[in-house]
Amino acid sequence: MEIFGIGGAELVAILIIMLVVAGPKRMIQWAYVLGQYTAKLRAMWAETMTYVQKEFEQAGMNVELPKDIPTRTNLNKQIAKNIEKVVTPVTKPMKDVLDETAAEVKQVKTGATISESAVPKTTSSPTSTASSNGNTDLGTWSGGSNSE
């Protein structure tokens, strides 16, 4: 977690130093004042965004402004939502084609099942170890047997 480029451990160290320097009474007062300013800031942001949103709507622009103060979490949610809107029309036809292709492949696989009776049986193979006359056949490129 980082707030204004300050990590968690640094924030704790700053708070401890402030507590020692200012004392607990002033720290409570400062927290109260900080809370009031934060509430005022949020109210001003919401009022400003409402006004600007009305102006955009009157101008005929289809823009949606955030009602909350932008934070990393809010921005990530908005970006994910906008990416979803853009990506879905592009990926849906591709997904449909892939599904159709997968169905066709499955259909071809089930139709192309080979039974054992349809496979021709071979009498000799190049890697067989014994030929018909009892001599060992090491195999040759031509498929014939070695003669001595």
N, C-alpha and C positions, 0 to 999 in steps of 0.2 A: 504494500500500500504506500502510495506516495502522494503527499499533499504539497503543492507548490514546490516540488523538487526536494521535499524533506521526507526522509524515511521514517518508519515507526520508531526506531531506537532514538533517532535524533529528536523527534517530537517529544518523546518521554523525557529526554535529558533537558530540553528547553523548558518543559513544564515544571520539572523539579527545580531548576535554577530560578524560574519565576516565582515559584512557591516560597523558596528560601528568601529571595530578595524582597518580594512584595508582601508576602504574608498571606495567610488564608482569607482574611476579611476582604482585602483588596482583590484577591483572585476571584472571589464569588461575585463581587461588584463588577469586575471586568467581564466575567462570563455573562452576566445579566445584560450588560450594555452591548456586548457582542451579539447576543441573541436578538436584541431589539433591532440592531442595524441589519442583521441577516433577514429578519422578517420584513423590514422596510424595503430591502433590496429585492426580495422575492415579489412583494406586492408591486413595486415599480416595474419589474420585468414583466409580470403578467399583464399589467395595464398597458405597457408599451406594445407588447405582442398582440394584444387584442386590438389596439388602435391600428397597428400596421397591417394586421390580417384583414380588417375592414377595408382599408385602403386598397389592398391587393384585390379583394373581391369586387370592389367598385370599378377597378381598372380592368376587370375581366381575366385576371391571372389566376391560375389554379395552383396556388402555392399554399402549403400547410406549414405554419410556423409553430415552433414548440412553445407550449404554455409554461413549462418549467425551465429553470436556468440550466443551460447545457452543461452536463457533466460527461465524463468519459462513458459511463454506463448508458445514459440517455442517447448520446451520439452513436454508440455502437448499435443500440436497438433500432434507431432510425436508419442507419446505414444498412443493416440487415434487412429491414422491411423494404427499403428502396431497391436493394439488389434483388430481392425476391420478386418484386414487381417487374423488373427488367429481365431477369434470367428465365422466369417461368415460360413466357411466350416463345423463347428460343429453344429451351430444352424439352418442352412438351412434345413437339413434333419428332425430335430426335429420339426421345424415349419411346414414342409410339412405333417408330420404324424398327427400333431395336427389339421391342416386344414382338412385333410381327415376324421379324427375322428369326428370333428364338423359337417361336411357334412353328415356323416352317422347317427349321433345322430339326426340331423334335419330331415333327411329322415324317421327315425324310429318314431319320434314324429308325423310327419304328417300322417304316415301310421297307427299309433296306436290311432287315435282319437276315442273316445268311444261316441256313440250316446246314447240318453236317452232310446230308444226302446230296446237296447241291455242289459241294466242294469235291473236285476230282481228286482221286487218291493217286499219289505218285508211287512208282515202284522203287525208284532209286533216287537218292539225293547226292549231291556232290560231297556232303559231309558224312556219308555212311561209312561205317568202320569195316564192314566186311562185304565183299562182292559175292556174286552168286557162285564163284568157283572156290571160295574159301580164302582167297588171298586178301590181305588188308588193302583197302583202297584209300589212299591218302587224298584223293581228289585232285583233279587237274582243272586248268582253266577251260579246256574244251569239253569237259564233262565225261570224257572217256576214261578207261582204266589204264593204269601204267602197265607197260609190257616190259619184261626183262629179257 
